[in-house]
Amino acid sequence: MSLEIPFATAAALGGQAGIAAAVATFKAALTAHAKTVGIPKPVAHPLVESIVYQHAGVFVILDPEPEDPPAELTRIAKNAIWERATDDEAEQMEMVLAAQPVRIRRIYEGATHIDQAHELYALLNAAMTQLFGEDRAAELLAPTD
């Protein structure tokens, strides 16, 4: 049965080639030692000794652990929405905002960013999709950070 070695451990020991060379060198040293008397037996890195003594020299390097995907952007800088809009789109958006209840207007006015998980994003997305279509709404509301 082969010894499974984590990718990072193998890389620290020189990878496949480095470990294979160390195993071969250690096996050769043990073979040479068998012909001697009164000399301490050779030693090697504990991982190399384990491969030789417990796994008949057979090892497998595991694939590297997948990296965490980069954090998905979910926030939109409010000013970016206005910067992306044309003058005509901005006028239409202003009229829709003015028609919203005071609570929604105050939340919008007080925010510098809008998170896609917040109720305000759903309202903006629905209004902009109705005004400009799905593709343009997605462009206007694309995350910035």
TIMARBA-995159 format. One line per 2 residues: number of its first residue (from 1); for each residue x, y, z negated of N, C-alpha, C, O. Coordinates in nm, 4 decimals, padded with zeros to 6 digits. Each point is the difference from the previous one (the first is absolute). Example, Ala and Ser with C-alpha at 12.3 -4.5 7.8 and 13.67 -1.06 7.14 Angstrom:
<nodes>
1	01.3190:-00.5690:-00.7800:-00.0890:00.1190:00.0000:00.0900:00.1200:00.0000:00.1036:-00.0019:-00.0665 | -00.1386:00.1069:00.1385:00.0820:00.1190:-00.0060:-00.0770:00.1090:-00.0730:00.0509:00.1108:-00.0169
</nodes>
This chain:
<nodes>
1	00.0839:-00.1166:00.0000:-00.0839:00.1166:00.0000:00.0893:00.1242:00.0000:00.0978:00.0073:-00.0745 | -00.1319:00.0885:00.1574:00.0834:00.1195:00.0134:-00.0343:00.1034:-00.1060:-00.1114:00.0040:-00.0523
3	00.2092:00.0786:00.0225:-00.0199:00.1099:-00.0933:-00.0497:00.1205:00.0782:00.0594:00.0380:00.1010 | -00.1684:00.0220:-00.1476:-00.0537:00.1194:00.0648:00.0601:00.1223:-00.0676:-00.0118:00.0183:-00.1212
5	00.0761:00.0644:00.2015:00.0686:00.1174:-00.0519:-00.0727:00.1253:00.0474:-00.0229:00.0165:00.1198 | -00.0137:00.0722:-00.2129:-00.0645:00.1256:00.0417:00.0916:00.0790:00.0939:00.1224:-00.0025:-00.0133
7	-00.1837:00.0710:00.1064:00.0747:00.0746:00.1017:00.0988:00.0982:-00.0624:00.1153:00.0076:00.0424 | -00.1602:00.0679:-00.1435:00.0870:00.1011:-00.0617:00.1213:-00.0642:-00.0660:00.1102:00.0545:00.0070
9	-00.1290:-00.1692:-00.0710:00.1121:-00.0712:-00.0631:00.0982:-00.0467:00.1060:00.1213:00.0147:-00.0153 | -00.1746:-00.0711:00.1230:00.0860:-00.0478:00.1084:00.0786:00.1150:00.0625:00.1185:-00.0140:00.0303
11	-00.1847:00.1267:-00.0113:00.0670:00.1157:00.0595:00.1151:00.0456:-00.0882:00.1056:00.0374:00.0510 | -00.1244:-00.0399:-00.1830:00.1059:00.0416:-00.0929:00.1193:-00.0947:00.0029:00.1112:00.0376:-00.0372
13	-00.1350:-00.1606:00.0816:00.1076:-00.0993:00.0059:00.0533:-00.0206:00.1417:00.0682:-00.0989:00.0269 | -00.0985:00.1897:00.0616:00.0536:-00.0088:00.1356:-00.0918:-00.0668:00.1008:00.0427:-00.0324:00.1108
15	-00.1679:00.0116:-00.1479:-00.0952:-00.0578:00.0933:00.0260:-00.1469:00.0272:00.0755:-00.0654:-00.0719 | -00.1379:00.0152:00.1746:00.0119:-00.1407:00.0393:00.1462:-00.0402:00.0175:00.0441:-00.1020:-00.0529
17	00.0300:00.1826:00.1274:00.1404:-00.0337:00.0291:00.0851:00.0023:-00.1269:00.0834:-00.0881:-00.0205 | -00.1040:00.1873:-00.0634:00.0797:00.0106:-00.1221:-00.0243:-00.1149:-00.0957:00.0938:-00.0544:-00.0582
19	-00.2204:00.0176:00.0421:-00.0325:-00.1107:-00.0900:00.0491:-00.1322:00.0582:00.0555:-00.0832:-00.0717 | -00.0760:00.0646:00.2007:00.0459:-00.1242:00.0641:00.1509:-00.0152:-00.0133:00.0491:-00.1099:-00.0259
21	00.0244:00.2181:00.0430:00.1458:-00.0043:-00.0137:00.0388:-00.0324:-00.1444:00.0915:-00.0791:-00.0230 | -00.1602:00.1394:-00.0739:00.0306:-00.0262:-00.1406:-00.0299:-00.1454:-00.0366:00.0758:-00.0617:-00.0748
23	-00.1858:00.0066:00.1271:-00.0335:-00.1404:-00.0248:00.1057:-00.0910:00.0605:00.0454:-00.0943:-00.0649 | -00.0059:00.1219:00.1889:00.1022:-00.0822:00.0664:00.1328:00.0075:-00.0754:00.0667:-00.1019:-00.0184
25	-00.0284:00.2204:-00.0246:00.1265:00.0165:-00.0729:-00.0054:-00.0758:-00.1322:00.0967:-00.0662:-00.0377 | -00.2096:00.0756:-00.0328:-00.0135:-00.0683:-00.1282:00.0016:-00.1519:00.0186:00.0632:-00.0713:-00.0780
27	-00.1323:00.0217:00.1806:00.0012:-00.1447:00.0279:00.1420:-00.0477:00.0297:00.0423:-00.1054:-00.0476 | 00.0307:00.1841:00.1269:00.1380:-00.0373:00.0329:00.0870:-00.0003:-00.1263:00.0845:-00.0878:-00.0176
29	-00.1058:00.1859:-00.0691:00.0772:00.0059:-00.1243:-00.0313:-00.1199:-00.0897:00.0900:-00.0535:-00.0648 | -00.2160:00.0109:00.0604:-00.0369:-00.1169:-00.0795:00.0618:-00.1277:00.0578:00.0457:-00.0873:-00.0738
31	-00.0454:00.0783:00.2057:00.0609:-00.1168:00.0653:00.1495:-00.0057:-00.0310:00.0536:-00.1063:-00.0313 | 00.0129:00.2211:00.0402:00.1438:00.0047:-00.0296:00.0243:-00.0295:-00.1479:00.0979:-00.0661:-00.0346
33	-00.1846:00.1136:-00.0512:00.0158:-00.0218:-00.1439:-00.0119:-00.1465:-00.0361:00.0631:-00.0452:-00.0956 | -00.1440:-00.0311:00.1711:-00.0187:-00.1426:-00.0280:00.1316:-00.0768:00.0074:00.0102:-00.1094:-00.0556
35	00.0889:00.1635:00.1219:00.1302:-00.0671:00.0157:00.1008:00.0462:-00.1043:00.1175:-00.0360:00.0068 | -00.1623:00.1148:-00.1023:00.0920:00.0534:-00.1003:-00.0293:-00.0608:-00.1361:-00.1061:-00.0582:-00.0227
37	00.2031:00.0730:-00.0679:-00.0152:-00.0482:-00.1369:00.0395:00.1135:-00.0947:00.1032:00.0643:00.0192 | -00.1845:-00.0403:-00.1200:00.0339:00.0976:-00.1011:-00.0196:00.1460:00.0395:00.0417:00.0896:-00.0734
39	-00.1025:-00.0648:00.1844:-00.0246:00.1370:00.0451:-00.1504:00.0265:-00.0140:-00.0817:-00.0829:00.0403 | 00.0453:00.1989:-00.0977:-00.1430:00.0295:-00.0138:-00.0684:00.0052:00.1365:00.0568:00.0446:00.0997
41	-00.1802:-00.0919:-00.1000:-00.0711:-00.0002:00.1276:-00.0312:00.1442:00.0424:-00.0124:00.0890:-00.0842 | 00.0000:-00.0674:00.2138:-00.0264:00.1348:00.0515:-00.1383:00.0503:-00.0434:-00.0914:-00.0779:-00.0272
43	00.0801:00.2081:00.0220:-00.1275:00.0627:-00.0306:-00.0328:00.0976:00.1121:00.0875:00.0455:00.0736 | -00.2152:-00.0152:-00.0631:-00.0457:00.0944:00.1019:-00.1145:00.0813:-00.0591:-00.0385:-00.0187:-00.1154
45	-00.0131:00.1063:00.1941:-00.1178:00.0773:-00.0416:-00.1071:-00.1003:-00.0423:-00.0170:-00.1024:00.0662 | -00.0555:00.1292:-00.1749:-00.1013:-00.0953:-00.0469:-00.1007:-00.0422:00.1070:-00.0455:-00.1144:00.0002
47	00.0107:00.2045:00.0896:-00.0935:-00.0357:00.1069:00.0639:-00.1009:00.0953:-00.0658:-00.0941:00.0444 | 00.1934:00.1137:-00.0132:00.0723:-00.0928:00.0883:00.0110:-00.1363:-00.0676:-00.0189:-00.1029:00.0649
49	00.0490:00.1015:-00.1935:00.0082:-00.1271:-00.0719:-00.1348:-00.0719:-00.0001:-00.0055:-00.1219:00.0166 | -00.1014:00.1958:-00.0349:-00.1333:-00.0591:00.0023:-00.0305:-00.0599:00.1367:-00.0553:-00.1096:00.0089
51	00.0909:00.1802:00.0965:-00.0234:-00.0510:00.1356:00.0739:-00.1315:00.0201:-00.0553:-00.0955:00.0545 | 00.1801:00.0911:-00.0985:00.0826:-00.1201:00.0212:-00.0430:-00.1149:-00.0912:-00.0226:-00.1115:00.0470
53	00.0112:00.1384:-00.1768:-00.0260:-00.1076:-00.0962:-00.1450:-00.0482:-00.0006:-00.0252:-00.1198:-00.0130 | -00.0686:00.2103:00.0267:-00.1395:-00.0385:-00.0173:-00.0793:-00.0100:00.1300:-00.1105:-00.0542:00.0020
55	00.1679:00.1072:00.1074:-00.0770:00.0036:00.1246:00.0796:-00.0523:00.1196:-00.0323:00.0299:00.1150 | 00.1353:-00.1071:-00.1428:00.0807:-00.0653:00.1042:00.0505:00.0980:00.1063:00.0170:-00.0362:00.1164
57	00.0066:00.1612:-00.1588:00.0550:00.0990:00.0928:-00.1026:00.0634:00.0918:00.0366:00.0739:00.0913 | -00.1637:-00.1010:-00.1136:-00.1046:00.0486:00.0897:-00.0736:00.1176:-00.0665:-00.0424:-00.0086:-00.1152
59	00.0288:00.1175:00.1902:-00.0713:00.1171:-00.0508:-00.0756:00.0670:00.1131:00.0322:-00.0161:00.1177 | -00.1326:00.0910:-00.1566:-00.0821:00.0754:00.0951:-00.0139:00.1415:-00.0549:-00.0261:00.0193:-00.1187
61	00.0436:00.0782:00.2051:-00.0194:00.1386:-00.0399:-00.1427:00.0391:00.0358:-00.0430:-00.0126:00.1146 | -00.0289:00.0599:-00.2150:-00.1393:00.0401:00.0211:-00.0068:00.1304:00.0787:00.0928:00.0807:-00.0028
63	-00.2028:-00.0619:00.0720:-00.0220:00.1257:00.0720:-00.0069:00.1144:-00.0997:-00.0416:-00.0194:-00.1142 | 00.0824:00.1389:00.1568:-00.0082:00.1131:-00.0926:-00.1447:00.0286:-00.0384:-00.0926:-00.0233:00.0777
65	00.0757:00.0739:-00.1980:-00.1328:00.0391:-00.0456:-00.0481:00.1155:00.0869:00.0772:00.0912:00.0297 | -00.2029:-00.0938:00.0111:-00.0493:00.1126:00.0799:-00.0024:00.1268:-00.0856:-00.0330:-00.0033:-00.1186
67	00.0679:00.1122:00.1807:-00.0021:00.1274:-00.0710:-00.1441:00.0473:-00.0105:-00.0837:-00.0299:00.0851 | 00.0575:00.1034:-00.1899:-00.1325:00.0582:-00.0131:-00.0212:00.0971:00.1150:00.0901:00.0760:00.0356
69	-00.2088:-00.0789:00.0218:-00.0249:00.0960:00.1083:00.0031:00.1412:-00.0558:-00.0295:00.0218:-00.1175 | 00.0646:00.0721:00.2003:-00.0003:00.1371:-00.0500:-00.1401:00.0396:-00.0452:-00.1008:-00.0448:00.0546
71	00.0986:00.1286:-00.1540:-00.1293:00.0444:-00.0507:-00.0787:00.0665:00.1122:00.0515:00.0831:00.0747 | -00.1756:-00.1218:-00.0659:-00.0856:00.0559:00.1042:-00.0382:00.1433:-00.0367:-00.0331:00.0302:-00.1147
73	00.0385:00.0554:00.2134:-00.0385:00.1387:-00.0237:-00.1507:00.0079:-00.0146:-00.0746:-00.0542:00.0815 | 00.0308:00.1224:-00.1865:-00.1441:00.0094:-00.0227:-00.0458:00.1423:-00.0296:-00.1197:00.0242:-00.0153
75	00.2125:00.0694:00.0072:-00.0376:00.1379:-00.0329:00.0176:00.0909:00.1200:00.0898:-00.0185:00.0822 | -00.1775:00.1167:-00.0744:00.0035:00.0971:00.1083:00.0190:00.1371:-00.0627:-00.0769:00.0411:-00.0869
77	00.1803:00.0290:00.1317:00.0160:00.1377:-00.0443:-00.1126:00.0805:00.0644:-00.0181:-00.0025:00.1217 | -00.0559:00.0727:-00.2041:-00.1178:00.0705:00.0506:00.0363:00.1005:00.1090:-00.0741:00.0165:00.0970
79	00.1872:00.0500:-00.1129:00.0391:00.0976:00.1023:00.0272:-00.0668:00.1352:-00.0173:00.0624:00.1046 | 00.0599:-00.1898:-00.1068:00.0277:-00.0702:00.1260:-00.1271:-00.0159:00.0836:00.0049:00.0045:00.1229
81	-00.1170:-00.0227:-00.1895:-00.1267:-00.0142:00.0731:-00.0254:00.1278:00.0811:-00.0346:-00.0062:00.1179 | 00.0520:00.1206:-00.1821:-00.0250:00.1276:00.0674:00.1045:00.0278:00.1073:-00.0320:00.0557:00.1051
83	00.1557:-00.0939:-00.1309:00.1056:00.0213:00.0996:-00.0226:-00.0844:00.1249:00.0328:00.0430:00.1106 | -00.0876:-00.1604:-00.1269:-00.0249:-00.0898:00.1132:-00.1232:00.0418:00.0812:-00.0102:-00.0313:00.1186
85	-00.0820:00.1011:-00.1825:-00.1257:00.0359:00.0651:00.0185:00.1159:00.0978:00.0849:00.0870:-00.0192 | -00.1656:-00.0884:00.1231:-00.0054:00.1150:00.0899:-00.0830:00.1082:-00.0689:-00.0645:-00.0260:-00.1016
87	00.0663:00.1464:00.1568:-00.0803:00.1074:-00.0587:-00.1488:-00.0370:-00.0001:-00.0696:00.0238:-00.0986 | 00.0212:-00.0815:00.2081:-00.1401:-00.0391:00.0082:-00.0331:-00.1082:-00.1035:-00.1039:00.0065:-00.0657
89	00.1924:-00.1058:00.0514:-00.0225:-00.1052:-00.1000:-00.0007:00.0594:-00.1415:-00.0816:-00.0388:-00.0836 | 00.1725:00.1326:00.0576:00.0067:00.0626:-00.1320:-00.1295:00.0741:-00.0311:-00.0494:-00.0055:-00.1126
91	-00.0051:00.0741:00.2111:-00.1272:00.0704:-00.0214:-00.1117:-00.0984:-00.0348:-00.0799:00.0252:-00.0902 | 00.0747:-00.1376:00.1625:-00.1034:-00.1005:-00.0268:00.0177:-00.0619:-00.1386:-00.0975:-00.0216:-00.0720
93	00.2234:-00.0070:00.0350:00.0260:-00.0588:-00.1316:-00.0387:00.0975:-00.1107:-00.0546:-00.0402:-00.1027 | 00.0831:00.1678:00.1241:-00.0344:00.1022:-00.0998:-00.1513:00.0059:-00.0223:-00.0451:00.0148:-00.1136
95	-00.0325:-00.0261:00.2198:-00.1461:00.0036:-00.0124:-00.0507:-00.1217:-00.0783:-00.0910:00.0122:-00.0819 | 00.1505:-00.1300:00.1074:-00.0419:-00.1208:-00.0718:00.0365:00.0116:-00.1477:-00.0792:-00.0366:-00.0869
97	00.1999:00.0879:00.0583:00.0400:00.0174:-00.1401:-00.0912:00.0986:-00.0725:-00.0370:-00.0229:-00.1151 | 00.0013:00.1300:00.1805:-00.0858:00.1017:-00.0614:-00.1374:-00.0558:-00.0346:-00.0658:00.0494:-00.0915
99	00.0223:-00.1513:00.1635:-00.1316:-00.0588:-00.0235:00.0012:-00.1054:-00.1110:-00.1053:-00.0517:-00.0371 | 00.2248:00.0192:-00.0164:00.0100:-00.1028:-00.1039:-00.0412:00.0560:-00.1360:00.0052:00.1210:-00.0215
101	-00.0462:-00.2088:-00.0702:-00.0330:00.0446:-00.1359:00.1226:00.0642:-00.0668:00.1141:-00.0269:00.0375 | -00.1401:00.1107:-00.1351:00.1067:00.0732:-00.0691:00.1071:-00.0954:-00.0534:00.1192:00.0268:00.0150
103	-00.1598:-00.1363:-00.0764:00.0955:-00.0955:-00.0570:00.0996:-00.0484:00.1049:00.1205:-00.0002:-00.0249 | -00.1688:-00.0400:00.1402:00.0880:-00.0491:00.1079:00.0905:00.1123:00.0487:00.1190:-00.0221:00.0225
105	-00.1733:00.1414:-00.0059:00.0826:00.1126:00.0454:00.1110:00.0295:-00.0998:00.1139:00.0247:00.0396 | -00.1456:-00.0269:-00.1674:00.1010:00.0299:-00.1034:00.1079:-00.1085:-00.0048:00.1183:00.0302:-00.0158
107	-00.1587:-00.1537:00.0291:00.0997:-00.1089:00.0049:00.0924:00.0217:00.1191:00.1220:-00.0098:-00.0132 | -00.1796:00.0392:00.1294:00.0799:00.0210:00.1203:00.0920:00.1212:-00.0167:00.1188:-00.0065:00.0315
109	-00.1739:00.1148:-00.0804:00.0786:00.1225:-00.0145:00.1128:-00.0170:-00.1012:00.1067:00.0589:00.0172 | -00.1278:-00.1376:-00.1218:00.1020:-00.0178:-00.1034:00.1077:-00.1009:00.0349:00.1046:-00.0045:-00.0647
111	-00.1292:-00.0756:00.1653:00.0968:-00.1050:00.0347:00.1072:00.0519:00.0946:-00.0260:00.0852:00.0850 | 00.1468:-00.1378:-00.1011:00.1053:00.0257:00.0992:00.0128:-00.1198:00.0928:00.0437:00.0120:00.1145
113	-00.0829:-00.1286:-00.1668:00.0036:-00.1246:00.0768:-00.1327:-00.0728:-00.0189:-00.0712:00.0209:-00.0983 | 00.0407:-00.1053:00.1933:-00.1196:-00.0826:-00.0099:00.0434:-00.1445:00.0183:00.0587:-00.0365:00.1018
115	-00.0884:-00.0446:-00.2017:00.0346:-00.1420:00.0074:-00.1114:-00.0744:00.0710:-00.1178:00.0311:-00.0175 | 00.1559:-00.1301:00.0981:-00.1005:-00.0755:00.0743:-00.0943:-00.0784:-00.0908:-00.1083:-00.0400:00.0428
117	00.1485:00.0180:-00.1678:-00.0856:-00.0719:-00.0938:-00.1024:00.0926:-00.0673:-00.0906:-00.0476:-00.0684 | 00.1045:00.1770:00.0873:-00.0891:00.0958:-00.0663:-00.1284:00.0184:00.0805:-00.0002:-00.0128:00.1224
119	-00.1089:00.0431:-00.1930:-00.1296:00.0185:00.0664:00.0043:00.1115:00.1046:-00.0720:-00.0060:00.0997 | 00.1549:00.1065:-00.1215:00.0082:00.1125:00.0939:00.0499:-00.0455:00.1368:-00.0441:00.0514:00.1028
121	00.1367:-00.1486:-00.1018:00.0493:-00.0506:00.1283:-00.1145:-00.0621:00.0805:-00.0119:00.0235:00.1203 | -00.0705:-00.1014:-00.1860:-00.1121:-00.0641:00.0701:-00.0939:00.1050:00.0596:-00.0488:-00.0159:00.1119
123	00.0241:00.1220:-00.1867:-00.0855:00.1075:00.0513:00.0637:00.0705:00.1196:-00.0656:00.0244:00.1012 | 00.1947:00.0079:-00.1144:00.0700:00.0662:00.1108:00.0046:-00.0888:00.1239:-00.0229:00.0460:00.1119
125	00.0525:-00.1723:-00.1332:00.0094:-00.0922:00.1126:-00.1342:-00.0114:00.0721:-00.0055:00.0028:00.1229 | -00.1009:-00.0154:-00.1991:-00.1330:-00.0115:00.0617:-00.0352:00.1272:00.0772:-00.0494:-00.0071:00.1126
127	00.0748:00.1235:-00.1733:-00.0335:00.1263:00.0661:00.0836:00.0209:00.1256:-00.0525:00.0392:00.1042 | 00.1824:-00.0654:-00.1141:00.0870:00.0217:00.1166:-00.0274:-00.1006:00.1099:00.0100:00.0331:00.1181
129	-00.0441:-00.1553:-00.1551:-00.0348:-00.0999:00.1009:-00.1258:00.0439:00.0742:-00.0093:-00.0140:00.1219 | -00.0861:00.0665:-00.1957:-00.1231:00.0470:00.0636:00.0284:00.1200:00.0905:-00.0550:00.0092:00.1098
131	00.1405:00.0823:-00.1551:00.0299:00.1202:00.0785:00.0896:-00.0271:00.1209:-00.0265:00.0486:00.1100 | 00.1332:-00.1269:-00.1316:00.1060:-00.0100:00.1016:00.0228:-00.1393:00.0563:00.0797:-00.0170:00.0923
133	-00.1482:-00.0824:-00.1462:00.0221:-00.1371:00.0439:00.1034:-00.0686:-00.0888:00.0770:00.0645:-00.0712 | -00.0781:-00.1961:00.0779:00.0841:-00.0814:-00.0885:00.1496:00.0235:00.0208:00.0742:00.0128:-00.0973
135	-00.0289:-00.0069:00.2227:00.1433:00.0148:00.0271:00.0534:00.1342:-00.0502:00.1055:00.0062:-00.0632 | -00.1793:00.1008:00.0918:00.0465:00.1327:-00.0418:-00.0065:00.0141:-00.1526:00.0876:00.0620:-00.0604
137	-00.1907:-00.1194:-00.0013:-00.0075:00.0033:-00.1464:00.1201:-00.0711:-00.0604:00.0568:00.0468:-00.0987 | -00.0178:-00.1594:00.1571:00.1178:-00.0744:-00.0502:00.1265:00.0839:00.0153:00.0867:-00.0028:-00.0874
139	-00.0750:00.0768:00.1966:00.1177:00.0865:00.0199:00.0022:00.1108:-00.1045:00.1039:00.0276:-00.0599 | -00.2173:00.0347:00.0385:-00.0066:00.1108:-00.0953:00.0248:-00.0452:-00.1440:00.0582:00.0733:-00.0799
141	-00.1028:-00.1946:00.0480:00.0093:-00.0499:-00.1363:00.1146:-00.1009:-00.0201:00.0005:-00.0749:-00.0977 | 00.0950:00.0734:00.1894:00.1129:-00.0929:-00.0131:00.0802:00.0335:-00.1258:00.0266:00.1172:-00.0268
143	00.0122:-00.2191:-00.0507:00.0752:00.0249:-00.1227:00.1311:00.0753:00.0259:00.0633:-00.0144:00.1046 | -00.0263:00.0937:-00.2025:00.1261:00.0751:00.0094:00.0995:-00.0453:-00.1065:00.1208:00.0160:00.0173
145	-00.1706:-00.0723:-00.1271:00.0924:-00.0498:-00.1047:-00.0708:-00.0949:-00.0926:00.0610:-00.0518:-00.0936
</nodes>
